[in-house]
Amino acid sequence: MRPGCGMLADPMRAFAVKLIADIRDLPRSVHVLVGGQFINRFGGFVMPFLALYLSGRGIDMAHVALVLGAISLGGLLGPVVSGYLADAIGRRNTIVVALLSGALTTIALYHCVSLPQFLSVAFLHGFCSFLYGPAANALLTDLVTEEQRVIAFALMRLAINAGFAAGPAVAGLLFSRAPALIFYGDAFTTMIFALLALLFLPHGLRSIAGRVTSPGVIWASWREALVDMTCNRPFVILIISSLLMEIAFVQSFNVLAIATTRHGLSPAEYGIVMGLNGVLIMGLEIPLNQWARRFDLRRVLVIGFALVGLGCASFGFMRTQGGFFLGMTLFTVGEMLSLPINMSYASMLAPTAYRGRYFGLRSIIWAVASMVGSSGVWFYGWMGDTWWYVAGGIGLLGALVMMTSLAQPAVRPAPATV
């Protein structure tokens, strides 16, 4: 062994041992939630093939876009209801309702025969699917201490990415045999998660008293929560900066395929570039977040947002697969620093009484960014590679907005556990 190698290996070994110990120390319910998330994402067979299925049913692309838009519209409203239900009837009950209703609307999509039916069911499916996120994030926050939140949210992201990496390949095999299999398979895996949630997850905190089905109670509870949010300056800064970063973020998934093929990369080469994103996340996100959590999370978010913006801007002058690899590496490091820590920081800012509704608004912002960001395809068609510099600038603006939070004292509310 060369001099110095042992000195380097010992801290790395200690870091790995500590990381594994921290994961093991998470409550069993967190591992159930993470495992169920993997099953659900692995079984998310329908969305990657929905456009192909609809076009195969004779629906023209304009109407296919309408169906996909109906799902997104439902996704805007789902978090409003989920944030309320999570605080009113408990996180677990909301999760189970979300999963079961999502499974049923998945099957209903397969049995639609007309465009109005597809549009109606697609809206319901988007609504039901987006009931899950705020309740799950609120429950995860309930279950762990403040020191465990970064690693817990990173582990959830790992489950999502691992499931998404493996699921589409299985979905392709099922779809080639019979399209019905992806719909029923998707619903089946979602129901498995619903059963696990019902049997092994705690209710979570419930902070809304009274007749929770009353429109007056619903309106008053959301009004109180929104007043609290608007007075919570660090949260307002987080929401605005996250919206800007996420508009830039979605460009890599909406526009990059067009940009790479325009510059001569084959679809297979583009797939390898995107695969790099998944490989880096699978291998490095948890260790990177374990290391980064020792710093002020606001500073980490500034760096992460800036790297997302710089990664987007770099795509504007890349012309080779190697160049796009470099840009994707920069972008992915920013993603790994931005997304799990974003949720952990949001959990620190959310008062216990309004936690579900805070996460509900956070999910709405993500849905808005996705809808606004989808216009990037049109802007790229109009502006060409210049659009990447604009998108990167939007991400960098998000970093600048986030930087203003550094003038505020850090808010660290005492965590509540169940």
C-alpha positions in Angstrom: 0.0 0.0 0.0 1.4 3.4 -1.0 2.0 6.0 1.8 -1.2 7.9 2.6 -3.6 5.3 1.2 -4.4 3.9 4.6 -4.9 7.4 6.0 -7.4 8.0 3.2 -9.2 4.7 3.5 -9.8 5.0 7.2 -12.1 8.1 7.0 -13.9 6.7 4.0 -14.5 3.4 5.9 -15.7 5.3 8.9 -18.0 7.4 6.7 -19.5 4.3 5.1 -20.0 2.6 8.5 -21.7 5.7 9.9 -23.9 5.9 6.8 -25.1 2.3 7.1 -25.7 2.8 10.8 -27.8 5.9 10.2 -29.9 4.1 7.6 -30.4 1.2 10.0 -31.4 3.5 12.8 -34.3 4.9 10.9 -37.7 3.7 12.3 -39.2 0.5 10.7 -42.1 2.6 9.4 -39.6 4.6 7.2 -38.2 1.4 5.7 -41.8 0.3 5.0 -42.5 3.6 3.3 -39.3 3.4 1.3 -39.9 -0.2 0.3 -43.5 0.6 -0.7 -42.3 3.5 -2.7 -39.9 1.3 -4.7 -42.7 -1.2 -5.4 -45.0 1.5 -6.5 -42.5 3.2 -8.8 -41.2 -0.1 -10.2 -44.8 -0.9 -11.0 -45.5 2.5 -12.6 -45.9 0.8 -16.0 -48.6 3.0 -17.5 -47.2 6.6 -17.7 -44.1 5.7 -19.9 -46.3 4.0 -22.4 -49.5 6.0 -22.1 -48.9 8.2 -25.2 -48.0 5.1 -27.2 -51.1 3.3 -26.0 -53.4 6.2 -26.8 -52.0 6.7 -30.3 -52.4 2.9 -30.9 -56.1 3.4 -30.0 -56.4 5.8 -33.0 -56.2 9.0 -30.9 -54.3 11.8 -32.7 -51.3 13.4 -31.1 -53.2 16.7 -30.3 -55.8 14.7 -28.3 -53.0 12.7 -26.7 -51.6 15.9 -25.5 -55.0 16.9 -24.1 -55.2 13.6 -22.1 -51.7 14.1 -20.7 -52.6 17.7 -19.9 -55.7 16.5 -18.0 -53.5 14.3 -15.8 -51.3 17.4 -15.1 -54.4 19.5 -14.3 -55.6 16.9 -11.8 -52.1 16.9 -10.3 -52.5 20.6 -9.5 -55.6 20.0 -7.5 -54.7 16.7 -5.8 -52.1 18.3 -3.4 -54.7 20.8 -2.1 -56.9 18.0 -1.0 -54.0 15.8 0.2 -52.5 18.5 2.3 -55.8 19.0 4.1 -56.6 15.2 4.5 -53.1 14.5 5.8 -53.7 17.0 8.7 -57.4 16.0 9.1 -57.7 12.2 8.9 -54.0 11.2 9.3 -51.1 10.6 6.9 -51.7 6.8 6.6 -55.3 7.0 5.8 -54.6 9.6 3.1 -51.9 7.5 1.6 -54.2 4.4 1.5 -56.9 6.5 -0.2 -54.5 7.9 -2.7 -53.1 4.4 -3.6 -56.4 2.6 -3.9 -58.0 5.4 -5.9 -54.9 5.7 -8.1 -55.1 1.9 -8.8 -58.8 2.1 -9.7 -58.4 5.0 -12.0 -55.5 3.2 -13.7 -57.7 0.3 -14.6 -60.5 2.7 -15.6 -58.1 4.4 -18.1 -57.8 1.1 -19.9 -61.5 0.7 -20.3 -62.2 4.2 -21.7 -63.5 4.1 -25.2 -64.0 7.8 -26.1 -62.0 11.0 -25.8 -64.4 12.5 -23.2 -64.0 9.4 -21.1 -60.2 9.5 -21.4 -60.1 13.2 -20.5 -62.4 12.7 -17.4 -60.6 9.6 -16.1 -57.2 11.1 -16.8 -58.1 14.1 -14.7 -59.3 11.9 -11.9 -56.1 9.7 -12.2 -53.9 12.8 -11.9 -55.9 14.0 -9.0 -55.8 10.7 -7.1 -52.1 10.0 -7.9 -51.1 13.4 -6.5 -52.9 12.8 -3.2 -50.0 10.6 -2.2 -47.0 13.0 -2.1 -47.9 15.5 0.6 -49.2 12.8 3.0 -46.1 10.7 2.5 -43.7 13.6 3.0 -45.6 14.7 6.1 -45.5 11.2 7.6 -41.8 10.8 6.8 -41.2 14.1 8.7 -43.3 12.9 11.6 -41.4 9.7 11.9 -37.8 10.9 12.1 -35.7 13.4 14.0 -34.5 16.6 12.4 -31.0 15.1 12.1 -32.4 12.1 10.2 -34.5 14.0 7.7 -31.9 14.5 5.0 -30.9 10.8 4.9 -34.6 9.8 5.1 -35.6 12.0 2.1 -32.6 10.9 0.2 -33.5 7.3 0.8 -37.0 8.0 -0.5 -35.5 9.5 -3.7 -33.3 6.4 -4.1 -36.4 4.2 -4.0 -38.1 6.3 -6.6 -35.1 6.3 -8.9 -34.4 2.6 -8.5 -38.0 1.7 -9.2 -38.1 4.0 -12.2 -34.9 2.6 -13.6 -36.1 -1.0 -13.5 -39.8 -0.6 -14.1 -40.0 0.6 -17.8 -38.0 -2.4 -19.0 -40.6 -4.8 -17.5 -43.4 -2.5 -18.8 -42.0 -2.8 -22.3 -42.2 -6.6 -22.1 -45.7 -6.5 -20.8 -46.9 -4.0 -23.3 -45.5 -6.0 -26.2 -47.5 -9.0 -25.1 -50.8 -7.2 -24.2 -51.4 -3.5 -23.4 -53.9 -4.5 -20.7 -51.0 -6.0 -18.7 -49.4 -2.7 -18.0 -52.6 -1.2 -16.6 -53.5 -4.2 -14.4 -49.8 -4.7 -13.4 -49.6 -1.0 -12.4 -52.8 -1.2 -10.4 -51.7 -4.5 -8.7 -48.3 -3.1 -7.5 -50.1 0.0 -6.2 -52.5 -2.1 -4.3 -49.6 -4.0 -2.7 -48.2 -0.8 -1.4 -51.7 0.2 -0.1 -51.9 -3.1 1.8 -48.4 -2.5 3.3 -49.4 1.0 4.3 -52.6 -0.1 5.9 -50.9 -2.9 7.9 -47.5 -1.4 8.9 -47.7 2.4 8.8 -48.8 4.6 11.7 -51.6 7.1 11.4 -49.2 10.0 11.7 -50.2 13.3 13.3 -53.6 14.9 13.0 -53.9 18.5 13.7 -57.4 19.6 12.5 -60.2 19.2 15.0 -63.9 19.4 14.5 -66.1 18.1 11.7 -63.4 17.6 9.1 -65.8 17.0 6.2 -67.4 20.5 6.8 -66.7 23.0 4.0 -66.4 25.6 6.6 -63.7 23.7 8.5 -61.8 22.9 5.2 -61.9 26.6 4.2 -60.9 27.9 7.6 -58.0 25.4 8.0 -56.5 26.2 4.6 -56.9 29.9 5.2 -55.1 29.7 8.5 -52.3 27.6 6.9 -51.9 30.1 4.0 -51.7 33.0 6.4 -49.0 31.2 8.3 -47.1 30.4 5.1 -47.2 34.0 3.8 -45.8 35.2 7.1 -43.1 32.5 7.1 -40.5 34.4 5.1 -37.9 31.6 4.8 -40.7 29.3 3.4 -41.8 32.0 0.9 -38.2 32.3 -0.3 -37.9 28.5 -0.6 -41.1 28.3 -2.6 -40.1 31.1 -5.1 -36.5 29.8 -5.5 -37.7 26.2 -5.9 -40.2 27.2 -8.6 -37.5 28.9 -10.6 -35.0 26.0 -10.2 -37.6 23.4 -11.1 -38.7 25.2 -14.3 -35.0 24.9 -15.4 -34.8 21.4 -14.0 -37.6 19.9 -16.2 -36.0 21.2 -19.4 -33.5 18.3 -19.2 -36.4 15.9 -19.5 -38.6 17.9 -21.9 -36.0 19.3 -24.3 -32.7 17.4 -24.1 -33.9 14.6 -26.3 -34.6 17.1 -29.1 -31.4 19.0 -28.6 -29.1 15.9 -28.6 -30.6 14.4 -31.7 -30.5 17.8 -33.4 -26.7 17.8 -32.8 -26.3 14.3 -34.3 -26.6 12.0 -31.3 -28.6 8.8 -31.9 -31.5 7.9 -29.6 -29.3 5.2 -28.1 -26.6 7.8 -27.4 -29.1 10.1 -25.8 -30.4 7.2 -23.7 -26.8 6.7 -22.4 -26.6 10.4 -21.5 -29.8 10.1 -19.5 -28.7 6.8 -18.0 -25.7 8.6 -16.5 -28.1 10.7 -14.5 -29.6 7.6 -13.0 -26.3 5.9 -12.4 -24.9 9.0 -10.5 -28.0 9.3 -8.4 -28.1 5.6 -7.5 -24.4 5.5 -6.5 -23.7 8.9 -5.0 -26.9 10.7 -3.9 -27.1 9.2 -0.4 -23.4 9.6 0.5 -23.4 13.1 -0.9 -26.4 14.1 1.2 -24.9 12.4 4.2 -21.9 14.6 3.8 -23.8 17.8 2.9 -26.1 17.7 5.9 -23.4 18.9 8.2 -23.6 22.3 6.5 -26.3 25.0 6.6 -28.9 23.5 4.3 -29.7 26.9 2.8 -26.1 27.2 1.5 -26.3 23.7 0.1 -29.5 24.6 -1.7 -27.9 27.7 -3.2 -25.0 25.6 -4.6 -27.4 22.9 -5.8 -29.8 25.4 -7.6 -26.8 27.1 -9.2 -25.4 23.8 -10.5 -28.8 22.9 -12.0 -28.8 26.2 -13.8 -25.2 25.9 -15.0 -25.9 22.4 -16.1 -28.8 23.5 -18.2 -26.8 26.4 -19.7 -24.0 24.1 -20.6 -26.3 22.1 -22.9 -26.4 25.2 -25.1 -22.9 24.8 -26.3 -22.4 21.0 -26.1 -22.1 19.2 -29.4 -20.8 15.7 -28.7 -21.8 12.9 -26.4 -18.8 13.5 -24.2 -19.8 17.1 -23.9 -23.4 16.2 -22.9 -21.9 13.8 -20.4 -20.1 16.7 -18.7 -23.2 18.8 -18.8 -25.3 16.0 -17.3 -22.8 15.4 -14.6 -22.9 19.1 -13.6 -26.7 19.0 -13.7 -27.0 15.8 -11.8 -24.7 16.9 -8.9 -27.0 20.0 -8.6 -30.1 17.7 -8.7 -28.6 15.5 -5.9 -27.9 18.5 -3.7 -31.2 20.2 -4.5 -34.1 17.8 -4.3 -33.7 15.7 -1.1 -32.3 18.7 0.9 -35.1 20.9 -0.4 -37.7 18.6 1.1 -35.7 18.3 4.4 -35.4 22.1 4.7 -39.2 22.4 3.9 -39.9 20.0 6.7 -37.9 22.2 9.1 -39.9 25.3 8.1 -43.3 23.6 8.4 -45.0 24.0 11.8 -46.4 20.8 13.1 -50.0 22.0 13.0 -49.8 22.8 9.3 -47.3 20.2 8.1 -49.6 18.4 5.6 -50.8 21.7 4.1 -47.2 23.0 3.8 -46.2 19.9 1.9 -49.4 20.2 -0.2 -48.4 23.7 -1.4 -44.9 22.4 -2.0 -46.3 19.7 -4.3 -48.5 22.3 -6.1 -45.4 24.3 -6.8 -43.7 21.3 -8.4 -46.8 20.6 -10.5 -46.8 24.3 -11.7 -43.1 24.1 -12.6 -43.8 21.0 -14.6 -46.6 22.6 -16.5 -44.8 25.9 -17.1 -41.6 24.0 -18.0 -43.3 21.9 -20.6 -43.5 25.1 -22.8 -39.7 24.7 -23.1 -40.3 22.5 -26.2 -42.0 25.4 -27.9 -39.3 27.9 -26.8 -36.5 25.6 -28.0 -38.2 25.3 -31.4 -38.3 29.1 -31.6 -35.0 30.0 -30.0 -32.8 27.0 -30.6 -29.9 26.5 -28.2 -30.3 30.0 -26.9 -33.2 28.6 -24.9 -30.7 26.6 -22.8 -29.0 29.8 -21.6 -32.4 31.3 -20.7 -33.4 28.1 -18.8 -30.0 28.1 -17.1 -30.5 31.8 -16.2 -33.9 30.9 -14.6 -32.1 28.2 -12.5 -29.4 30.7 -11.4 -32.1 33.2 -10.5 -33.5 30.6 -8.2 -30.1 30.3 -6.5 -29.9 34.1 -6.1 -33.4 34.2 -4.5 -32.4 31.3 -2.2 -29.3 33.3 -1.2 -31.5 36.0 0.3 -32.6 33.5 2.9 -29.1 33.5 4.3 -29.8 37.0 5.8 -32.6 35.3 7.9 -31.9 33.2 11.1 -32.2 29.5 10.5 -35.6 28.2 11.6 -35.4 24.8 13.4 -38.7 23.8 14.9 -38.6 20.9 17.3 -39.6 17.7 15.4 -42.8 15.9 16.3 -42.8 12.1 16.3 -45.6 9.5 16.4 
